[in-house]
Amino acid sequence: MRTSKAGFTLIELLIVVVIIGILATIAIPKFAATKDKSKLASIRSDIRNVMTAQEAYWADFGTYATLAQLQSATNYTFSGGNTAGIAPTATGYTATITNNTITSALDQCTVQVGAGAASTIDGQIICS
């Protein structure tokens, strides 16, 4: 009479564990890069929202706002982890948004609108 021994050998199990380990070493860095891309997208979205809020503020008050004025007048908040700085002038503003949790080289975006935009294209978002 034959006896059947069902199951996997130790070698087969070790091969599966090694393959899973190789796949994990490939997937984890790609996942981190995807998270950084989404955080950079939130920075770009926030800077576009600042541009829209600044134009609405200018239409209401005839001047560009500081960050505190913009937040109090429009109840505007930023995405999680993003911090901002706005430097208004009489005829324009410079806005910079940064996210320090990004591990790649691109962790902030800046836009200049109106006066002071001579070094860049007016209204173009530049990330660095």
ABEGO torsion letter per residue (X at the ends): XBBBBBEBBAAAAAAAAAAAAAAAAAAAAAAAAAAAAAAAAAAAAAAAAAAAAAAAAAAAAGBBBBAAAAAAAAGBBBBBGBBBBBBBBAAEBBBBBBBAABABABABBBBBBEBGAAABBBGBBBBX
